[in-house]
Amino acid sequence: MQAMDKTLHIVGGGMAGSEAAWQAAQAGVDVVIHEMRPKVETFAHRTGNLAEMVCSNSFRSDDDEQNAVGLLHWEMRRAGGLIMEMAQRHRLPAGGALAVDRDTFSQDVTAALAAMPNVSVSHEEITDLPDQGHWIIATGPLTSGTLGQAIARETGAERLAFFDAIAPIVYADSIDMSVAWAQSRYDKGETEAEQKAYLNCPMTKPQYDAFIDALLAADKTEFHEGETAGYFDGCLPIEVMAERGRETLRHGPMKPVGLTNSHTPTEKPHAVVQLRRDNALGTLFNIVGFQTKMKYGAQTDVFRMIPGLENARFARLGGIHRNTFINSPTLLDAEMRLKSRPNIRFAGQITGVEGYVESSAMGLLAGRMAAAEILGRPLPAVPQDTAMGALIHHITGGAEAKTFQPMNVNFGLFRPVDGLKGGRRGRKDRYKAYTDRAKAAWEAWLTSAALDAA
């Protein structure tokens, strides 16, 4: 019984659950990952692999001096994070972003955890909150209905939720390269591959207007009666953006700036649709920013109106799914434990962070905190001036509980840097000051919070 008490159980084998398992196992703790797939399928997943990417294949900006998510990348790498290690191993050209081959990435995350002698995977659905043992709930946006109901019963409130949308993926050989051209915006990247990481499809004003008309008129998935959740602003369906104004897309994912059509260099496109490579072979491309809730038949009709995609074949069409999260500021303590059941921690998107990187980061912290508790070696508090600390502070008390909504990491969550508050220093200097301070604090915390296995 004592041995079982010292086992860490993790519900959900996504980004957060995989990272939590890796961190705890590295500290010498026995870990069981409870992943219901492929036994119980979801709308968005295609495999039973761990850390499967169901939306974008991008971890966003990798700039660790001027971007908060890039700083989070850096902190995870310094902490020996599995997700960042595998992302680097399966990296694809994407300008300044960190994009990966989603299939080989998840395969290698799965293999790395399977190779750990103190990690096992149980393919079963957990339907209730356990009363005993050490647990992390990291079920992410597609928490099963039964477990979701158990969480709702425990928290005494209905589940909070919003809707996430998925962008379509196109076969590369069906893209007309006599129309499209390869170029990253502003030619960003140190190598030619990075500078040509995106395919661009230009639109004239009449083509753009016709596209918007078709987009607005297309058949769309309707929510069931009683589903009143909104959308996460960082992942809005394109038709929702278009409903906000005909020019919204042209100032968003279809903005034509920083690009020159290599076929007709003197002609300025009115709008541009970008596609980003989705796998290492370069056989698949996803349409950037084109999350959608259009019905499948409508998608093929509307997306084939894009110049260069008239004969497009789709490896996957877009879709929409419900994303469950809890009101963490009222429910979790500073170590991500459920106040009413402190044997249970929550991690990942279900805590109210949004994005692969943020989810993985919260999994990293939850795994380390759980391992420290099991080993009887309490950790010092995560410095609030780090990206990790800013996020965990936000979800465990820094955010206003009454208006709590999912949040990406951003410098708005950071405390002002001494000497810069109220000054006239530029944004570049301010962001560099944030990252310099965060890196020093994170290095010091890692030294004081070491949990290496004996």
Backbone torsions as a table, in degrees:
resi	resn	phi	psi	omega
1	MET	NA	-38.5	-179.7
2	GLN	-62.7	-40.5	179.6
3	ALA	-63.4	-40.2	179.8
4	MET	-64.6	-36.7	-179.8
5	ASP	-62.6	-24.8	-177.7
6	LYS	-96.7	8.2	175.6
7	THR	-88.9	137.5	175.6
8	LEU	-95.6	123.7	178.2
9	HIS	-103.7	129.5	-178.6
10	ILE	-120.8	121.8	179.7
11	VAL	-95.9	112.6	-179.3
12	GLY	110.1	123.7	-178.2
13	GLY	-108.5	35.1	176.1
14	GLY	-83.4	-153.7	-178.6
15	MET	-60.6	-50.9	-176.4
16	ALA	-65.7	-46.3	-178.7
17	GLY	-64.0	-40.3	179.3
18	SER	-65.1	-44.0	-179.8
19	GLU	-67.4	-40.2	177.8
20	ALA	-61.1	-42.9	179.7
21	ALA	-62.9	-43.5	-179.7
22	TRP	-61.5	-47.8	-177.3
23	GLN	-63.6	-44.1	-179.5
24	ALA	-67.8	-41.1	-179.9
25	ALA	-65.7	-37.4	177.6
26	GLN	-62.5	-28.0	178.2
27	ALA	-82.4	-4.0	177.5
28	GLY	98.2	9.0	-179.4
29	VAL	-87.9	141.5	174.1
30	ASP	-75.0	135.5	-174.5
31	VAL	-129.7	136.2	169.9
32	VAL	-119.1	122.3	175.2
33	ILE	-95.2	122.3	177.2
34	HIS	-99.7	103.0	-177.9
35	GLU	-120.0	118.6	-174.4
36	MET	-73.1	-24.2	177.9
37	ARG	-75.3	149.8	-2.7
38	PRO	-86.5	3.0	-179.0
39	LYS	-60.5	-44.3	175.0
40	VAL	-115.5	115.5	-174.6
41	GLU	-87.0	163.7	174.2
42	THR	-123.1	169.6	178.9
43	PHE	-61.0	-39.9	-168.0
44	ALA	-97.2	-28.7	-175.8
45	HIS	-77.1	150.8	179.6
46	ARG	-116.2	-17.7	-175.4
47	THR	-132.4	-179.7	172.9
48	GLY	-102.4	9.5	-178.6
49	ASN	-68.9	154.5	174.5
50	LEU	-77.0	154.8	176.6
51	ALA	54.0	37.5	176.8
52	GLU	-70.9	133.7	179.5
53	MET	-88.8	118.3	-174.9
54	VAL	-103.5	-17.0	179.3
55	CYS	-109.2	-113.6	177.9
56	SER	-71.8	165.5	172.0
57	ASN	-105.7	19.4	-175.5
58	SER	-113.8	138.2	171.8
59	PHE	-95.4	13.5	175.9
60	ARG	69.2	-159.0	-170.1
61	SER	-60.7	139.5	177.5
62	ASP	-104.8	12.1	-179.6
63	ASP	-78.6	108.9	-175.3
64	ASP	-91.3	8.8	177.9
65	GLU	-113.9	-24.4	-175.8
66	GLN	-125.7	4.8	-175.7
67	ASN	-139.2	132.1	-175.9
68	ALA	-66.0	-37.1	179.7
69	VAL	-72.1	-33.0	174.2
70	GLY	-64.6	-37.0	175.1
71	LEU	-62.7	-39.9	177.8
72	LEU	-63.3	-39.1	173.0
73	HIS	-53.6	-49.6	-176.1
74	TRP	-60.5	-45.4	-179.1
75	GLU	-62.9	-40.3	179.5
76	MET	-66.9	-39.5	177.4
77	ARG	-62.4	-43.3	-179.7
78	ARG	-64.4	-25.3	179.7
79	ALA	-90.7	8.4	179.9
80	GLY	70.5	35.0	-176.7
81	GLY	-67.3	133.9	179.1
82	LEU	-67.6	-42.7	-175.9
83	ILE	-61.3	-44.9	179.9
84	MET	-69.3	-36.1	177.8
85	GLU	-62.1	-45.3	-178.9
86	MET	-73.2	-32.2	176.4
87	ALA	-63.5	-41.6	178.6
88	GLN	-66.3	-38.7	-178.6
89	ARG	-65.8	-32.4	-176.3
90	HIS	-113.2	29.8	-176.7
91	ARG	-67.0	142.6	175.9
92	LEU	-117.1	152.6	175.1
93	PRO	-58.8	128.3	-178.6
94	ALA	-156.0	39.5	-178.4
95	GLY	63.1	-127.1	179.5
96	GLY	-91.0	5.0	-178.8
97	ALA	-93.1	163.0	175.3
98	LEU	-106.0	95.5	177.7
99	ALA	-109.5	152.8	-174.6
100	VAL	-135.5	161.2	168.8
101	ASP	-75.1	107.3	-170.1
102	ARG	-62.4	-35.1	-176.7
103	ASP	-72.0	-51.2	-179.1
104	THR	-68.7	-31.0	176.3
105	PHE	-58.9	-54.8	-176.7
106	SER	-67.4	-33.7	177.0
107	GLN	-61.1	-42.4	-178.1
108	ASP	-76.2	-31.3	172.5
109	VAL	-61.8	-45.1	179.1
110	THR	-60.7	-45.1	-178.8
111	ALA	-65.4	-40.5	-178.8
112	ALA	-63.0	-42.0	179.5
113	LEU	-72.7	-35.9	178.3
114	ALA	-64.7	-28.3	-179.3
115	ALA	-78.1	-12.6	179.3
116	MET	-77.7	122.7	-176.7
117	PRO	-65.8	-20.9	-178.5
118	ASN	-104.3	18.9	176.5
119	VAL	-122.0	132.3	173.6
120	SER	-133.0	157.9	-179.7
121	VAL	-120.7	129.1	177.3
122	SER	-114.0	117.7	-177.3
123	HIS	-89.0	88.6	-178.4
124	GLU	-152.6	156.8	176.6
125	GLU	-93.1	124.2	172.9
126	ILE	-87.0	125.4	-172.4
127	THR	-110.9	-3.3	-179.3
128	ASP	-146.7	165.3	178.3
129	LEU	-86.0	123.2	-176.5
130	PRO	-71.6	147.1	-179.1
131	ASP	-85.3	-25.1	-174.0
132	GLN	-130.5	164.4	177.5
133	GLY	89.3	178.7	-179.7
134	HIS	-104.9	120.2	-173.5
135	TRP	-132.6	147.0	169.7
136	ILE	-125.1	124.8	174.2
137	ILE	-94.7	112.9	-177.7
138	ALA	-133.1	49.3	-171.9
139	THR	-82.3	-8.1	170.3
140	GLY	69.1	-159.3	-173.0
141	PRO	-69.3	-18.2	-175.7
142	LEU	-114.5	43.5	174.7
143	THR	-54.1	133.5	-177.8
144	SER	-62.5	152.3	-177.5
145	GLY	-59.3	-39.3	-177.5
146	THR	-67.5	-46.4	178.2
147	LEU	-66.7	-37.2	177.3
148	GLY	-59.0	-39.7	178.4
149	GLN	-66.6	-36.7	177.9
150	ALA	-65.3	-39.8	177.6
151	ILE	-64.7	-41.4	179.7
152	ALA	-63.3	-40.3	178.9
153	ARG	-63.4	-40.4	-177.0
154	GLU	-71.3	-38.0	-176.1
155	THR	-83.7	-12.6	176.0
156	GLY	76.2	17.2	-180.0
157	ALA	-147.7	159.3	176.1
158	GLU	-66.4	152.1	178.0
159	ARG	-62.3	139.2	170.0
160	LEU	-87.0	145.8	-178.5
161	ALA	-157.8	158.1	169.4
162	PHE	-138.9	178.2	-179.0
163	PHE	-111.9	136.0	175.3
164	ASP	-108.6	144.9	178.1
165	ALA	-117.7	155.2	-176.9
166	ILE	-117.0	140.6	178.9
167	ALA	-89.6	153.2	179.3
168	PRO	-77.2	160.4	177.9
169	ILE	-121.3	134.4	-174.1
170	VAL	-114.0	142.9	172.4
171	TYR	-71.7	129.6	-174.6
172	ALA	-59.4	-38.1	-175.6
173	ASP	-73.7	-2.7	176.6
174	SER	-101.8	4.3	178.2
175	ILE	-92.2	130.0	-178.5
176	ASP	-80.9	102.4	-176.6
177	MET	-80.6	-0.1	170.4
178	SER	-79.4	-13.4	177.0
179	VAL	-108.2	-48.7	-179.8
180	ALA	-78.8	158.8	174.3
181	TRP	-141.1	159.2	-177.5
182	ALA	-96.9	122.7	177.2
183	GLN	-171.8	134.7	169.7
184	SER	-83.3	149.6	-179.0
185	ARG	-58.6	130.1	-176.8
186	TYR	60.4	21.7	-180.0
187	ASP	56.1	34.3	-174.8
188	LYS	-68.6	135.0	179.5
189	GLY	133.5	150.8	-177.3
190	GLU	-87.6	-19.2	-179.8
191	THR	-117.6	164.5	178.9
192	GLU	-62.6	-37.1	179.3
193	ALA	-62.0	-41.0	178.4
194	GLU	-68.8	-37.8	-178.6
195	GLN	-70.9	-16.1	178.5
196	LYS	-123.9	38.8	-173.8
197	ALA	-78.7	-17.2	-176.5
198	TYR	-115.8	148.4	169.6
199	LEU	-100.3	140.5	-174.2
200	ASN	-122.9	130.4	178.8
201	CYS	-113.9	114.7	-174.4
202	PRO	-84.6	152.0	176.0
203	MET	-130.6	138.0	169.4
204	THR	-81.0	171.6	178.9
205	LYS	-61.7	-46.2	177.4
206	PRO	-60.5	-39.6	178.8
207	GLN	-64.8	-41.6	179.5
208	TYR	-64.0	-45.5	-179.3
209	ASP	-62.2	-41.3	178.8
210	ALA	-65.5	-38.3	178.7
211	PHE	-63.9	-45.1	179.5
212	ILE	-62.8	-42.1	178.4
213	ASP	-59.4	-46.6	-179.2
214	ALA	-65.5	-38.8	-179.8
215	LEU	-62.7	-43.9	-178.7
216	LEU	-70.2	-30.9	-176.4
217	ALA	-88.3	-11.7	-172.9
218	ALA	-66.5	151.0	174.5
219	ASP	-67.3	135.3	-176.5
220	LYS	-127.9	155.4	176.9
221	THR	-67.5	128.9	178.9
222	GLU	-99.4	147.1	178.4
223	PHE	-78.8	155.5	177.4
224	HIS	-71.9	156.8	179.6
225	GLU	-57.3	132.4	179.8
226	GLY	94.8	-11.1	178.4
227	GLU	-86.5	106.1	-174.5
228	THR	-114.1	8.5	-178.1
229	ALA	-64.0	149.1	177.8
230	GLY	-93.7	-162.4	179.6
231	TYR	-108.9	155.3	168.9
232	PHE	-81.3	127.2	-172.6
233	ASP	-60.8	-26.4	-179.7
234	GLY	-78.9	-3.1	-176.8
235	CYS	-141.4	44.3	-178.1
236	LEU	-70.8	138.9	170.8
237	PRO	-60.2	146.1	-176.3
238	ILE	-63.5	-32.6	-179.4
239	GLU	-70.0	-29.9	175.6
240	VAL	-69.0	-40.3	175.6
241	MET	-62.1	-43.3	-178.8
242	ALA	-63.3	-34.2	178.9
243	GLU	-65.7	-21.0	-179.9
244	ARG	-81.3	-8.3	179.4
245	GLY	153.3	142.6	-174.2
246	ARG	-64.3	-24.5	-178.1
247	GLU	-93.8	-2.4	-174.7
248	THR	-59.1	-46.7	-178.9
249	LEU	-65.7	-33.8	-178.7
250	ARG	-70.8	-17.7	174.9
251	HIS	-105.6	7.3	178.8
252	GLY	-121.4	-119.9	-176.2
253	PRO	-66.0	-16.5	-178.8
254	MET	-106.0	19.7	-178.5
255	LYS	-65.9	138.4	-174.6
256	PRO	-92.1	5.1	-172.8
257	VAL	-75.8	151.2	175.7
258	GLY	73.5	17.6	-176.3
259	LEU	-134.5	141.4	176.6
260	THR	-128.5	121.1	-178.7
261	ASN	-66.6	113.8	-177.1
262	SER	-67.6	-19.5	178.0
263	HIS	-79.5	-38.1	-179.8
264	THR	-136.8	75.5	-171.8
265	PRO	-59.7	-25.3	-176.4
266	THR	-87.1	-8.9	-179.4
267	GLU	-98.3	125.6	179.7
268	LYS	-90.0	118.7	178.7
269	PRO	-64.3	148.8	176.1
270	HIS	-76.7	-33.1	178.1
271	ALA	-153.6	158.0	-179.6
272	VAL	-137.4	132.4	172.1
273	VAL	-98.6	127.1	-179.2
274	GLN	-105.5	145.2	174.1
275	LEU	-123.9	138.1	-178.7
276	ARG	-115.6	139.1	-178.5
277	ARG	-58.2	136.8	-174.3
278	ASP	-109.9	-12.5	177.8
279	ASN	-146.4	164.2	-175.1
280	ALA	-65.0	-30.9	-179.1
281	LEU	-71.3	-18.9	-177.4
282	GLY	75.0	22.4	-179.3
283	THR	-93.2	-12.6	-178.0
284	LEU	-128.5	140.1	175.9
285	PHE	-133.3	137.3	174.4
286	ASN	-100.8	148.3	-178.0
287	ILE	-84.5	112.3	-169.1
288	VAL	-67.2	126.3	176.5
289	GLY	75.7	9.5	-175.4
290	PHE	-101.6	44.3	170.8
291	GLN	-60.2	143.2	-174.0
292	THR	-149.9	154.0	171.1
293	LYS	-117.4	15.2	174.8
294	MET	-64.4	148.9	174.6
295	LYS	-68.0	156.7	-171.1
296	TYR	-55.4	-47.9	-178.7
297	GLY	-60.8	-39.5	178.8
298	ALA	-66.7	-35.9	179.7
299	GLN	-59.5	-48.8	-177.9
300	THR	-62.7	-40.1	179.4
301	ASP	-65.2	-46.6	-175.9
302	VAL	-71.9	-44.8	-176.6
303	PHE	-69.9	-24.6	176.9
304	ARG	-78.3	-1.7	171.3
305	MET	-79.3	-13.5	-179.7
306	ILE	-73.5	125.1	178.4
307	PRO	-55.2	128.8	-176.9
308	GLY	97.3	-15.4	179.9
309	LEU	-116.1	18.9	-177.7
310	GLU	-59.3	-30.3	-179.4
311	ASN	-115.3	25.6	-176.1
312	ALA	-61.1	139.3	170.6
313	ARG	-111.8	136.9	-171.3
314	PHE	-106.3	123.2	174.5
315	ALA	-75.3	-28.6	175.8
316	ARG	-155.4	133.1	174.5
317	LEU	-89.3	164.8	-178.5
318	GLY	-74.6	174.8	-179.9
319	GLY	-172.4	-179.6	-177.1
320	ILE	-138.1	142.9	179.8
321	HIS	-143.8	157.6	-179.4
322	ARG	-80.1	137.2	179.0
323	ASN	-116.4	117.2	-176.9
324	THR	-92.4	137.8	171.9
325	PHE	-147.8	159.2	-178.2
326	ILE	-104.9	164.1	177.1
327	ASN	-84.0	77.9	-172.9
328	SER	-55.9	-39.4	-178.2
329	PRO	-58.1	-27.9	179.4
330	THR	-96.7	-21.6	-170.9
331	LEU	-103.3	-26.3	-173.8
332	LEU	-108.3	148.4	172.9
333	ASP	-89.0	-175.6	-174.3
334	ALA	-66.3	-15.6	177.5
335	GLU	-106.3	21.8	173.1
336	MET	68.8	19.0	177.5
337	ARG	-88.5	143.4	174.7
338	LEU	-68.5	120.0	-173.8
339	LYS	-58.0	-35.9	-178.1
340	SER	-79.6	-19.7	177.5
341	ARG	-142.5	81.8	-173.1
342	PRO	-66.8	-4.2	173.8
343	ASN	-79.0	-4.3	-176.8
344	ILE	-119.0	127.4	171.1
345	ARG	-106.5	156.5	172.3
346	PHE	-116.3	148.3	-179.6
347	ALA	-150.4	155.2	175.4
348	GLY	86.9	-158.5	-173.3
349	GLN	-62.3	-25.7	-178.8
350	ILE	-65.6	-17.7	178.3
351	THR	-83.8	-9.7	-179.5
352	GLY	102.0	18.0	167.1
353	VAL	-98.2	154.7	-175.8
354	GLU	-125.3	130.3	176.7
355	GLY	115.2	152.3	178.7
356	TYR	-55.9	-47.4	-173.5
357	VAL	-66.7	-48.4	180.0
358	GLU	-61.3	-40.3	178.4
359	SER	-63.0	-46.2	179.1
360	SER	-61.4	-40.7	-178.9
361	ALA	-62.5	-42.9	178.8
362	MET	-69.2	-30.3	172.7
363	GLY	-65.7	-40.6	178.1
364	LEU	-58.8	-47.8	-179.7
365	LEU	-67.5	-42.8	-179.5
366	ALA	-62.6	-40.6	178.6
367	GLY	-62.9	-42.9	179.3
368	ARG	-68.4	-40.8	-179.8
369	MET	-65.8	-41.8	179.3
370	ALA	-65.8	-42.4	179.3
371	ALA	-62.3	-43.0	179.7
372	ALA	-61.5	-40.6	179.0
373	GLU	-64.2	-45.1	-179.9
374	ILE	-63.4	-38.8	-177.7
375	LEU	-83.2	-7.0	-179.1
376	GLY	70.4	31.9	-179.1
377	ARG	-127.7	81.2	-174.8
378	PRO	-55.6	143.5	179.5
379	LEU	-92.5	147.4	170.2
380	PRO	-68.3	158.3	179.9
381	ALA	-60.6	143.7	177.7
382	VAL	-69.8	126.8	-177.6
383	PRO	-58.9	129.2	-177.8
384	GLN	-64.8	-21.1	-177.7
385	ASP	-82.0	-1.5	172.9
386	THR	-89.7	164.8	176.0
387	ALA	-64.5	-41.6	176.8
388	MET	-59.6	-47.1	-177.1
389	GLY	-66.2	-38.5	178.6
390	ALA	-62.3	-40.9	-180.0
391	LEU	-68.0	-49.0	-176.2
392	ILE	-68.2	-33.3	175.8
393	HIS	-64.1	-40.4	-178.9
394	HIS	-62.4	-46.2	-173.9
395	ILE	-81.5	-18.5	-177.3
396	THR	-108.7	19.9	175.0
397	GLY	154.0	-20.5	-178.1
398	GLY	-75.2	-27.8	-178.9
399	ALA	-83.6	155.4	175.3
400	GLU	-76.2	116.2	-173.3
401	ALA	-60.1	-36.7	-175.1
402	LYS	-67.9	-27.6	-177.5
403	THR	-117.5	19.5	-174.3
404	PHE	-61.7	127.2	177.8
405	GLN	-138.9	157.3	179.8
406	PRO	-54.6	145.8	-173.0
407	MET	-139.8	133.0	166.7
408	ASN	-78.2	157.8	173.4
409	VAL	-67.7	139.8	178.8
410	ASN	-159.6	159.1	-176.1
411	PHE	-68.0	-13.0	175.1
412	GLY	-66.9	-17.3	178.0
413	LEU	-85.2	-9.7	-174.7
414	PHE	-89.5	147.1	173.5
415	ARG	-69.8	145.5	178.8
416	PRO	-58.0	148.3	177.6
417	VAL	-83.9	132.8	178.8
418	ASP	-55.6	134.3	178.3
419	GLY	91.3	-13.8	179.0
420	LEU	-106.7	-23.9	-176.8
421	LYS	-61.2	123.9	178.2
422	GLY	80.0	-3.4	-179.7
423	GLY	-83.0	-178.0	-177.3
424	ARG	-109.4	18.0	178.2
425	ARG	-62.9	145.1	-179.1
426	GLY	-70.8	165.6	-178.8
427	ARG	-60.9	-38.2	-179.5
428	LYS	-60.4	-44.6	177.8
429	ASP	-65.9	-39.6	-178.6
430	ARG	-64.6	-45.8	-179.8
431	TYR	-66.0	-37.8	177.1
432	LYS	-64.1	-37.1	177.7
433	ALA	-65.3	-41.1	176.3
434	TYR	-58.7	-48.2	-174.6
435	THR	-71.6	-37.3	177.2
436	ASP	-61.6	-45.4	179.6
437	ARG	-63.7	-43.0	-178.4
438	ALA	-63.8	-42.7	-178.0
439	LYS	-63.7	-42.3	178.5
440	ALA	-63.5	-42.8	-179.5
441	ALA	-67.0	-38.4	-178.9
442	TRP	-68.5	-42.0	178.2
443	GLU	-60.6	-43.0	180.0
444	ALA	-65.1	-40.3	179.9
445	TRP	-65.8	-42.6	179.9
446	LEU	-59.7	-37.8	178.8
447	THR	-66.6	-42.3	-177.4
448	SER	-78.9	-17.6	-174.5
449	ALA	-112.6	23.5	-177.0
450	ALA	-61.6	133.0	178.9
451	LEU	-129.0	29.7	-178.3
452	ASP	-56.7	141.0	178.6
453	ALA	-64.0	142.1	-179.6
454	ALA	-68.5	NA	NA
